[in-house]
Amino acid sequence: MTDWREVRKIAPGVHVLTEAGRVHSYLVEGTQYAALIDSGTGIGNIRTQVEALTKQPVVVLNTHGHWDHIGGNHYFEQIGIHTAEADLLRKPRVTETAVQFLRSFQEEGDAAPADAGETDIEIAPVEPTFYLEQGQIIDLGGRQLQVWHTPGHSPGSVCFLDEEERQLFCGDTVYQGPPILLNLAGSDPQKMLDSYELLAEMAWDINLVLPGHGTTPTDGRLIHEAVDGLRRTLAGEAPMKKGISAHGAARIAAFDRFMFLLPPDWQPAEGEKQ
């Protein structure tokens, strides 16, 4: 463990690297390759820690192109992402949220790595070396990850399924705890519901859900809960309230293990039923 990034082994061949207690990346090892699922904010050299965990060549698999999942990409040579978000690697956008992320950590009295800077985060642009598509198999040798395209949080969001080990690495598609953001540019609540319904078909067969934020690991039941919660939200059947997030005003629908943030002007198609 370091002050900035904690490393835990959570299953055979799987480590989670958690930055500042808030952002998860996963190292998944096969017999020939290792996959780093998301590379974090870029604060601190994640490659140093990855190379202490595996001797296999490492390929980066990005669940999507938001700043807190792609920041360490430039430390590696092989980088994959869905085509819908490839330009976010070439021209990464660091938002005010990134500044608030770093500032809040410092205000809590914790020490960020020296290369973090005092008030800003910079992400080096990179060129993807390959693209991820629905149904694609990433063969690590003795371990396979299948790509599931799950738009909603962002157009090119993907999950990675290890069917044999019954593990789902899901980025920001679903998680327990922090708000699930559907109020960003490029977010689409209806597409998120479609993605949840796709994932729900296999959710009972998933032992571990391994998300980009919040509690990890969690269980496949969370996906079923998310389907039901978002379906009720979009139908106007769930209580909602106004709120403010790091991304501005939002409408919030809260449930036992998660909450959704929608645009402030969002309304169900036929009006709310609250």
Secondary structure in CASP SS format (residue, H / E / C, confidence):
PFRMAT SS
TARGET T0000
AUTHOR 0000-0000-0000
METHOD secondary structure of the structure
MODEL  1
M C 1.00
T C 1.00
D C 1.00
W C 1.00
R E 1.00
E E 1.00
V E 1.00
R E 1.00
K E 1.00
I E 1.00
A E 1.00
P C 1.00
G C 1.00
V E 1.00
H E 1.00
V E 1.00
L E 1.00
T E 1.00
E E 1.00
A C 1.00
G C 1.00
R C 1.00
V E 1.00
H E 1.00
S E 1.00
Y E 1.00
L E 1.00
V E 1.00
E E 1.00
G C 1.00
T C 1.00
Q C 1.00
Y C 1.00
A E 1.00
A E 1.00
L E 1.00
I E 1.00
D C 1.00
S C 1.00
G C 1.00
T C 1.00
G C 1.00
I C 1.00
G C 1.00
N C 1.00
I H 1.00
R H 1.00
T H 1.00
Q H 1.00
V H 1.00
E H 1.00
A H 1.00
L H 1.00
T C 1.00
K C 1.00
Q C 1.00
P C 1.00
V E 1.00
V E 1.00
V E 1.00
L E 1.00
N C 1.00
T C 1.00
H C 1.00
G C 1.00
H C 1.00
W H 1.00
D H 1.00
H H 1.00
I H 1.00
G C 1.00
G C 1.00
N H 1.00
H H 1.00
Y H 1.00
F C 1.00
E C 1.00
Q E 1.00
I E 1.00
G E 1.00
I E 1.00
H E 1.00
T H 1.00
A H 1.00
E H 1.00
A H 1.00
D H 1.00
L H 1.00
L H 1.00
R H 1.00
K C 1.00
P C 1.00
R C 1.00
V C 1.00
T C 1.00
E H 1.00
T H 1.00
A H 1.00
V H 1.00
Q H 1.00
F H 1.00
L H 1.00
R H 1.00
S H 1.00
F H 1.00
Q H 1.00
E H 1.00
E C 1.00
G C 1.00
D C 1.00
A C 1.00
A C 1.00
P C 1.00
A H 1.00
D H 1.00
A H 1.00
G C 1.00
E C 1.00
T C 1.00
D C 1.00
I C 1.00
E C 1.00
I C 1.00
A C 1.00
P C 1.00
V C 1.00
E C 1.00
P C 1.00
T C 1.00
F E 1.00
Y E 1.00
L E 1.00
E C 1.00
Q C 1.00
G C 1.00
Q C 1.00
I E 1.00
I E 1.00
D E 1.00
L C 1.00
G C 1.00
G C 1.00
R C 1.00
Q E 1.00
L E 1.00
Q E 1.00
V E 1.00
W E 1.00
H E 1.00
T C 1.00
P C 1.00
G C 1.00
H C 1.00
S C 1.00
P C 1.00
G C 1.00
S C 1.00
V E 1.00
C E 1.00
F E 1.00
L E 1.00
D E 1.00
E C 1.00
E C 1.00
E C 1.00
R C 1.00
Q E 1.00
L E 1.00
F E 1.00
C E 1.00
G E 1.00
D C 1.00
T C 1.00
V C 1.00
Y C 1.00
Q C 1.00
G C 1.00
P C 1.00
P C 1.00
I E 1.00
L E 1.00
L C 1.00
N C 1.00
L C 1.00
A C 1.00
G C 1.00
S C 1.00
D C 1.00
P H 1.00
Q H 1.00
K H 1.00
M H 1.00
L H 1.00
D H 1.00
S H 1.00
Y H 1.00
E H 1.00
L H 1.00
L H 1.00
A H 1.00
E C 1.00
M C 1.00
A H 1.00
W H 1.00
D H 1.00
I C 1.00
N C 1.00
L E 1.00
V E 1.00
L E 1.00
P E 1.00
G C 1.00
H C 1.00
G C 1.00
T C 1.00
T C 1.00
P C 1.00
T E 1.00
D C 1.00
G C 1.00
R H 1.00
L H 1.00
I H 1.00
H H 1.00
E H 1.00
A H 1.00
V H 1.00
D H 1.00
G H 1.00
L H 1.00
R H 1.00
R H 1.00
T H 1.00
L H 1.00
A C 1.00
G C 1.00
E C 1.00
A C 1.00
P C 1.00
M C 1.00
K E 1.00
K E 1.00
G E 1.00
I E 1.00
S E 1.00
A C 1.00
H C 1.00
G E 1.00
A E 1.00
A E 1.00
R E 1.00
I E 1.00
A E 1.00
A E 1.00
F C 1.00
D C 1.00
R C 1.00
F C 1.00
M E 1.00
F E 1.00
L E 1.00
L E 1.00
P C 1.00
P C 1.00
D C 1.00
W C 1.00
Q C 1.00
P C 1.00
A C 1.00
E C 1.00
G C 1.00
E C 1.00
K C 1.00
Q C 1.00
END
